[in-house]
Amino acid sequence: MTSVAQPKGLKYIDSKLKSLLVLAWITVSIAVAYIILRVVVPMMPEPIGSRADLFIEGARTTVYLTLIAGFFGLLIGFILGLSKYSANKVINLPASFLVWVLQGTPLIVQILFVYYALPEIIPFLKLNEFTAACLALALNVGAYNAEVIRAGGEAIPKGQFEASHSLGFSKIQTMQFIILPQAIRIVIPPLINNIIALSKDSSLASAIGLLELTLSGQRISSETFMPVPVLTTIAMIYLLLTFMINVVTYLAKRYL
């Protein structure tokens, strides 16, 4: 019995290390993109170069939103995904309802609700623009991550559950040592795609006055009356960020 459990445990540890490795790759890739922006944007012609600080400040906020909301969105996704996978209705139904609400309402409404309405419902809760945006984005992407994780678990053949039970594994051990190590490899690419979508959805945080990349561009455009170069630069910055995260997707598919 011990000889069977040990290799499975090692595989589980390895799967967790792979997940951490992907998070590290994403962080490094976004950091590289940000460094490139700090070097290139000040060298660009007018009206971009002279206002590089505002572009970089907006890009920095977008990067922070993506990393922080992406990290907590993964945690929320794992909790909700495993809860939806549970046969216990006390756990399953609330998780399914929350995912249904978050997927069925516009993200901008969720951001406005968290920033304006949530402090009214919970009087002692004080949220600034950045914290409110992070919370709303993390909840939203977490709902989509939950569906990915649930689907990843269901992709594992049912026979593996029966085989693990015949070897004496409990349901928790089966999930930890048998299902998750295989499911993680399946779900990593779509989870990274959700982070790419998150990086673009972060532009909606401008609705509550958070100075991220899109709002920075809007302010520069209104000052200079030159929307074409400003909006083109914004689009190029988003493309750089998503390209670097796509590199992580390629590495994950190839090496993990």
N, C-alpha and C positions, 0 to 999 in steps of 0.2 A: 504493500500500500504506500509506504514511504517513497519507494523508488519511482512510483507513478506520479505522486504529488509534486515531488521536487522539480522535475523538468518543467512541469506546467507552471510552477511558481516562478521559475527562472524566466520562462517565456513572458509571463505577466510583467515581471520587473522590466524586461527588455522592451515590452510594448509601452510602458510608462516612459522609459527613457527616450523612445522614439517620439512620443508626443512632446516631451520637453525639447527635444532636438528641433522639431518643426517650429515650435514657438520661438526658439532661439534664432533659427534661420529667418523667420518673419521679422523679428526685431532687428537683426543685423541688416536685412535687405532694406527695410524702411529707413534705418539710420544711414545707410550708404546713399539712398535717394536724397535724404535731407542734406547730407554733406555736399552732394553734387549741386543741389539747389543753391546752397550758400556760396559756392564758387562761381556758378554760371550766371545766376540772375543779376548780380551787380554789374556784370559785363555786358548786359543786353542794352540795346539802344532805347531811346525815349519812347514812351513814358515809363518804361519798365525799370531800367537801371537806376534812375534817381529815386525810385520808390521801392527799391529792393527790400528794405527793412520791413515794409508793410506786407509784401508778398511772403517773406520768410516767416514773419510772425504768424500769418494766417496758416502757412504750411505746417509750422510747428504745432499749432493747436490741432490741426487736422490729424497729424501724426499721433499726438497724445490721445486724441479721441479714439483713433483706430486701435492703438495698442491697449489702452485701458479697457475700453468697452469690448474689444475683441477678447481679451483675457477673461473678463467676468462673464461675457457671453458664452464662452466655452464652459465655464463652471455651471452656469445656469442651464445650458443645453444638456450637459451630462446629468444633472439632477432631474430635470424635467423629462429627458429622454428615458432614463432608467425608471422614473416613476410611471410614465406611460406604458412602459414594458411590463410593469408589475401586474400580477393577477389580482392584487388587493384593490378593491374599488375605492376604499378610503384614500388610498394613495393615487390611484389611476385617475379617478374622475376630476379632482381639483386640478391636477397637472394638465389633463386634456382640456379642461375649460379655460385655463390660463393661456395655453398655447392657441386655442381657438380664438380668444379675444385678441391676443397680440398679432396673430396672422390676419385677422379679419378687419382690423382698423388701420387707417393710414398712419404711417410713422410720424408724420408732422403733427397729427392729433395727439399721439402719445407723448411727443416732446412737449407740446403745449400743456397737456394735462399734468405731466410730472412737474413742470416749472410753475404753472399758475394754480392748478387745482389741488395737487397733492398737499402743499403746505396749508391749504384751507381745511382739508380733511384731517391732517395730522398737524395741529398748531405748533408743536415744538420742533417740527422739521423745518430747517432752514437750508435752502438749496440755492447756490449761485448758478450762473448760466452754465458753467463748465460741468459742475456736478450733476445738474439736471439732465444735460445732454448725454453725459456718460451713462447715467442710470437708464434713461429711455432707450438709448441705442443698445445697451447691454441686454435689456429685457427683450427688445425686438429681435436682435440677432440670436439671442438664446432660444427663442421660440422656434426659429428655423433650424438652429443646431439640434434641437430636441428631436425634430422629425428626421433629420439625417441620422442621428444616433439610434433612434428607434428602428429605422429602416435597416441600418447596419446590423443590429441585433437579429432582426427577422431574416436577414439574408443567410444566417448560419443554419445549416441543415438541422432539422429537429432531431435527427438520429443522434447527434452529438450530445444533446441533453440526456437522452435515454442511456447512452453509453457511459456518460459521466456518473449518472445515478447508479448504474450497475456497478461502478467502481467504488461507490461509497461516498461520492462528493455530495455535499449539501447544495441547496439552490444558490446560496451566496458563493460558495467555492466554485460552483460551475460557472457562475457569471464572471468571477474574478480570474480564474485560471484557464477557462476553456473559451468562453464567448468573447470577452473583451479583447484579448490579444489578437483574435482574428478580425473582430469588428473594427478595431482601430485602423488597421490597414485599409479597410474598405471605406471608412468615413473620412479619412484625412483629406483627400482631394476636394470633396464637396464642402468640408468645413473651411478649407482655405478659400474656396470660391465665395463663401459667405462673408469672410473677412474682406475680400475684395469689394463685395457689394457694400459692406459696412463703411469702407473708406470713402465711397462715393455718396452714400446716404448721409454721412456726417455733414454734408453741405446744408442739410435741412436745419441744423442747429443755428443757422443764421436767423431763423424765425424768432428766436428768443434773444437776439442781439449778441450772440457769441461771435467774437471776431475770428472766425476760421477762414479758410482759403477763399471761399466763394464771397463772403461778405467783404473781405479785404479787397477783392477784385471789383466788387460793386462800388465801393467807396472811391477807389482809384479811377474807375470809369466815370463816375459822376464828377470828379474833380477835373479830369483832363478832357472829357467829352471825346474820348478815343476808345470806344468799346471794342473795336476789332482786335488791336494788339493785346489789350488787357485780357479779354475773354479767351483769346487764343493761348496766351501764356498760362492762364488758369487750366485750360484743357490739357496743355502739355504737361503741367505739373501733376495733374491727376493721372495722366497716362504713364508718367514715370513711376509713380507710386504703385499703380496696378501692375506695371511691367515687372517691377522688382518682386512683387508678391507672386506673380505668375512664375517667376524663376524658382521660387520655393516650391510651387506646385510641381514643376518639372523634376526638381531634385527629389521631392517626396515620392513621386511615382517611380523614379529610376532606382533610388537607393534604399527605400524603406520597404 
